[in-house]
Amino acid sequence: MADLLELPGWRIDWATAEAGGVPFPKFLAEAFSKRMESLGCIFQPIYKMKEIMFPDKNWPLYRLALFSRHERAYKFWDEVLKYSTDQTSFWN
């Protein structure tokens, strides 16, 4: 985490977030989004990320997110999210 996010004190930030009731996946997604924002991308909240679930187990596997410096990209991403469906055919 420290290397990925270039955030050596992430454990302190996590302890504060956890005490405030923030789940770890949300903390991680938003910390990553803040890191991308520091590189010039527009911050993306967790609700703009598509959660992919492990089929048959109903466990979250990962989140898909778009990071761009241009607002137009997010208009396309919103359309993708609006019309996306859960896909599990690759797991059969």
Summary of the structure (lengths in Angstrom):
residues: 92
radius of gyration: 15.0
end to end distance: 32.5
largest distance: 41.3
contacts: 195
relative contact order: 0.12
helix: 52%
strand: 12%
